[in-house]
Amino acid sequence: MTGDICAAPSEGMIAPLLNQVDCQIASYVETTYATLFGPFGFLEPVLTGALTIYIGFYGFQLIMGRGGLSLSGLAPKILLIGLVLAFATRWGAYQAIFLNLFYGGADEIAAMMLGGGHDSVFIRLDAVLKEIIRLANEWNLGAINQPDGFGAAAAQQQATREPTLPKSAGAVNLLWFSAITLALSTAGVLIIAKILLGVLLAVGPLLILAALFSGTRGLFEGWLKTLMLYALVAAFATALAGGLMQLAEPMVIEISDMRRSGLADPQPVFVLAVTAFIFALLMGQVLRMCGRLTSGWRLPAGQMQQASTQAQPEPGAPSVRPSNDNSRVVDMVVAVERGGGGSRMRTVTEAAQFSAPAASGLASRRTRQRYRGFGAPSMKGKFA
């Protein structure tokens, strides 16, 4: 991945287009990086100001006694400042970690899934698309050039011609539909994913700077998740395109053999169109799958911040404290109340043996007052 001048496109349709996209995106990302945070970048003062505010805010916390100079507290902050400076001011570090990992890594993953180079997949796709377009043109021209007359003269004229397929606009339309659907669901999805990856990588240093502060750290996390999303889409699109070629190539060969033999069976054309349409639906499911995979990803810092936020009570919420609303204690007090009218006061142990669940319904105002003596909160709501 370099910013060299892109070579002129070679013969073909899909493979040269993808090579041009890769070259142009690499050059665009490098140029944008130099414009933002290069030696003369217009965002270099922003980087200096953000680091100054970050260090000053931490120093203010130390002065106010809200932080400590422990190793466990200083090490993450120093590491964060070092990473931000490395990725925002050194193109080599940013290229090696982000550009080569997310952009070039998608091609490497696809190559490992295919068991070979990913370029051969799109060379085969070029050959399949060219053959489908040629068959559609010949099918259409053969139908147009058929004689409109009838009788022996027309039959003799037809016999001297090369065998052609009968006129069938539906079969020709299905061939064109298959070619367009195959191109859009393979190369189209891959090119869109790579262009979006290039745009995200171009503005990456600015979003890395957002990782310094907790209020803007969500932008950095969302940027990483979106990078991972489109990298997975690019890898799966390339790998699935290789699997599609295993199905489409025999179908196109069968249609080509049928064309040469002069047969008029439209069934292989219909099967090819259905296969292309099903693959387009499959690519839609791949986009949803990658979205679900990356949506559940959380950075460790984000998880700790979310846990601390959940642990803190909401402002204005009532404080929860242990309650002494023990129905057993209430029954004991009621039992003591009932036993007080005799010659002697029952002990608490005897009251516990004497108490019954139904006794709580006989509590009076004096009972509630005595119950407060146990240190429990007011039972006004309980016995009302």
Secondary structure, DSSP 8 states (H G I E B T S, - for coil): ----------SSSHHHHHHHHHHHHHHHHHHHHHHHHSTT-TTHHHHHHHHHHHHHHHHHHHHTTS----HHHHHHHHHHHHHHHHHHH-HHHHIIIIIIIIIIHHHHHHHHHHTS-SHHHHHHHHHHHHHHHHHHHHHHHHHHTS----SHHHHHHHHHS-------HHHHHHHHHHHHHHHIIIIIHHHHHHHHHHHHHHTHHHHHHGGGSTTTHHHHHHHHHHHHHHHHHHHHHHHHHHHHHHHHHHHHHHHHHHHHHT----HHHHHHHHHHHHHHHHHHHHHHHHHHHHHT---HHHHHHHHHHHHS--TT----------HHHHHHHHHHHHHTTSSS---HHHHHHH--GGGGGG--HHHHHHHHTTT----HHHH-
